[in-house]
Amino acid sequence: MRKIIVCAAALALPLSAGGCIRTAASVVTAPFKVAGQAADWATTSQDEADRNYGRKMRKKEAREGRERRDWEKRCRRDPENCGRYDGYVAGRDN
C-alpha cells in the first residue's frame, strides 16, 4: 500500500512542477513584456505622426484663411492703404 502512495506522489510531482515552471517562466518574461509595452506607448507610429501633422497643418491653414479674409476686408474698405499681404502663411513658420 505504501508503494502505491509513493508511486502516485511521484507521478503527481512532475504535473504540479509543470505549473510552477510555467509560473516561474512568466515571472521571468514579465519585465520584458512590460518594457516592450512601454516602448510601444512611448513611440509614435508613422500613421499617428501623419495624422498629427495633417491636423496641425489644417489648423495653420485655417488661421491663414481667417487672416487673409480680414486683410481682404480691410483692403475693400480702404484700397489706398492696402499693400501686399504680409500676414501669416501656413507653410512658413514665423
C-alpha positions as CSV (number, residue, x, y, z in Angstrom):
1,M,0.0,0.0,0.0
2,R,2.9,2.3,0.8
3,K,4.4,1.7,-2.6
4,I,1.2,2.8,-4.4
5,I,1.0,6.1,-2.4
6,V,4.7,6.8,-3.1
7,C,4.3,6.0,-6.8
8,A,1.2,8.2,-7.0
9,A,3.0,11.0,-5.3
10,A,6.0,10.5,-7.7
11,L,3.7,10.7,-10.7
12,A,1.9,13.8,-9.4
13,L,5.1,15.7,-8.7
14,P,6.0,16.4,-12.4
15,L,2.5,17.6,-13.1
16,S,2.5,20.1,-10.2
17,A,6.0,21.1,-11.0
18,G,5.0,22.0,-14.6
19,G,2.7,24.6,-13.2
20,C,5.4,26.0,-11.1
21,I,7.8,26.1,-14.1
22,R,5.2,27.9,-16.2
23,T,4.6,30.4,-13.5
24,A,8.3,31.0,-13.0
25,A,8.8,31.4,-16.7
26,S,6.0,34.0,-16.9
27,V,7.6,35.9,-13.9
28,V,10.9,35.9,-15.7
29,T,9.5,37.2,-19.0
30,A,7.1,39.7,-17.5
31,P,9.6,42.6,-17.2
32,F,10.4,42.2,-20.9
33,K,6.8,42.3,-21.9
34,V,6.2,45.4,-19.7
35,A,9.3,47.1,-21.3
36,G,8.0,46.3,-24.8
37,Q,4.6,47.7,-24.0
38,A,6.2,50.8,-22.5
39,A,8.2,51.3,-25.7
40,D,5.0,51.0,-27.8
41,W,3.3,53.6,-25.7
42,A,6.3,55.9,-25.7
43,T,6.9,55.9,-29.5
44,T,4.6,57.3,-32.2
45,S,3.7,55.2,-35.2
46,Q,4.1,56.7,-38.7
47,D,0.3,56.7,-39.2
48,E,-0.2,58.6,-35.9
49,A,2.6,61.1,-36.9
50,D,1.0,61.7,-40.3
51,R,-2.4,62.2,-38.7
52,N,-1.0,64.7,-36.2
53,Y,0.9,66.6,-38.9
54,G,-2.2,66.8,-41.0
55,R,-4.2,68.2,-38.1
56,K,-1.5,70.8,-37.3
57,M,-1.4,71.9,-41.0
58,R,-5.2,72.2,-41.2
59,K,-5.2,74.5,-38.1
60,K,-2.4,76.6,-39.7
61,E,-4.3,76.8,-43.0
62,A,-7.5,77.9,-41.2
63,R,-5.6,80.6,-39.4
64,E,-4.1,81.8,-42.6
65,G,-7.5,81.8,-44.3
66,R,-9.0,83.9,-41.4
67,E,-6.2,86.4,-41.6
68,R,-6.4,86.7,-45.4
69,R,-10.2,87.3,-45.3
70,D,-9.6,90.0,-42.7
71,W,-6.9,91.6,-44.8
72,E,-9.2,91.5,-47.9
73,K,-12.0,93.1,-46.0
74,R,-9.7,95.9,-44.9
75,C,-8.5,96.3,-48.5
76,R,-12.1,96.7,-49.7
77,R,-12.8,99.3,-47.1
78,D,-9.6,101.3,-47.7
79,P,-7.9,100.3,-51.0
80,E,-5.4,103.1,-51.0
81,N,-3.7,101.9,-47.8
82,C,-3.7,98.3,-48.9
83,G,-0.3,96.8,-49.7
84,R,0.5,93.3,-50.4
85,Y,-0.4,90.6,-47.9
86,D,2.3,90.2,-45.2
87,G,0.4,88.2,-42.6
88,Y,0.6,84.6,-41.5
89,V,1.4,82.0,-44.2
90,A,0.7,78.4,-43.2
91,G,3.8,76.7,-44.8
92,R,6.2,79.3,-43.4
93,D,6.9,79.1,-39.7
94,N,7.2,82.5,-38.1
